[in-house]
Amino acid sequence: MGMKTFAVSDYGLYVVNADIEAYAEAQDIDSFDFLTEVGHYYSDVEGECSLLIRDDESFICDDSFAILPVKNYPTLFTQAYESKEAALTELKENYAEFLSDDYDYEGNFVRLVGTVYG
């Protein structure tokens, strides 16, 4: 059996495994089950996350993490949100209970482009 690779493109809130594990432990639930229910979990991916609010900034993502989805996605002819504040408001409303009060939503709202290995 050979290794299969898949291209991946995702959009939403980047959250490292440790942040979700802390919430799961406090709630006495399984972190992997929680991650797969709430977001898109990645463990064997190499890619780049481009920040959507802080222009021209990106980082390499190659650890275990999840992308927590948003309701709206951009298309060729339309923006996903009227403003960055609207996007951040939705993210906070949807995920504030899972993340710390000082979580950097603006610095973790990303578009992921990469490769999944498996």
C-alpha positions in Angstrom: 0.0 0.0 0.0 1.3 3.4 -0.9 0.9 6.7 0.8 -1.9 8.8 -0.6 -1.8 12.6 -0.7 -4.6 15.1 -1.0 -4.7 18.8 -1.7 -6.6 20.7 1.0 -8.0 24.2 1.0 -9.9 25.4 4.1 -11.1 28.6 5.6 -11.9 29.5 9.2 -10.4 29.8 12.7 -7.0 28.0 13.2 -6.8 26.3 16.6 -3.9 24.2 17.8 -4.6 20.9 19.4 -3.5 22.0 22.9 -6.2 24.7 23.0 -9.0 22.2 22.2 -7.5 19.6 24.6 -7.6 22.1 27.5 -11.3 22.7 26.8 -12.1 19.0 26.4 -10.3 18.1 29.6 -12.2 20.8 31.6 -15.5 19.5 30.2 -14.4 15.8 30.6 -15.0 15.0 26.9 -12.7 13.3 24.4 -10.7 16.0 22.5 -10.5 14.1 19.2 -14.2 13.5 19.1 -14.9 17.1 20.0 -12.5 18.4 17.3 -14.0 16.3 14.5 -17.5 17.3 15.5 -16.8 21.1 15.8 -14.2 21.6 13.1 -12.0 20.1 10.4 -9.2 18.2 12.2 -5.7 17.9 10.5 -2.8 15.8 11.9 -0.7 15.0 8.9 -0.7 18.1 6.8 1.9 20.4 5.5 0.7 23.8 4.3 0.5 27.5 4.7 -2.1 29.5 6.6 -2.6 33.0 5.2 -4.1 35.4 7.7 -7.3 36.9 6.3 -7.4 40.1 8.4 -3.7 40.9 8.7 -2.8 41.3 5.0 0.4 39.7 3.7 1.1 37.6 6.8 1.2 33.8 6.8 2.7 30.9 8.7 3.6 27.3 8.1 1.2 24.8 9.7 2.5 21.3 10.2 1.4 20.3 13.7 -2.0 18.9 14.7 -4.7 21.5 14.5 -8.2 22.2 13.5 -9.9 24.7 11.3 -13.2 25.8 12.9 -15.5 26.7 10.1 -17.4 29.9 9.5 -20.9 30.2 8.0 -19.9 32.3 4.9 -17.3 31.5 2.3 -16.0 33.9 -0.4 -16.7 33.2 -4.0 -15.2 34.5 -7.2 -17.6 37.5 -7.2 -18.5 38.1 -3.6 -16.8 38.6 -0.3 -17.8 36.3 2.6 -18.4 39.2 5.0 -19.1 42.9 4.8 -16.3 43.7 7.2 -13.6 42.1 9.3 -15.7 43.0 12.4 -18.6 40.9 11.1 -16.4 37.9 10.6 -14.8 38.2 14.0 -18.2 38.7 15.7 -19.4 35.4 14.2 -16.2 33.6 15.2 -16.5 34.8 18.8 -20.2 34.0 19.0 -19.6 30.4 17.7 -16.4 29.5 19.5 -15.9 31.7 22.6 -17.1 28.9 24.9 -14.3 26.6 23.7 -11.4 29.1 23.7 -9.8 31.3 26.3 -11.0 34.8 26.9 -7.8 36.3 25.4 -7.8 34.1 22.3 -6.4 35.9 19.2 -9.3 35.5 16.7 -7.8 38.1 14.3 -4.4 36.4 14.3 -5.9 33.0 13.7 -8.6 33.6 11.0 -7.0 31.9 8.1 -7.1 30.3 4.7 -5.2 27.0 4.7 -3.7 25.7 1.5 -1.7 22.5 1.8 -1.3 18.8 1.4 -2.7 16.0 3.6 -0.6 12.8 3.9 -2.1 9.5 4.8 
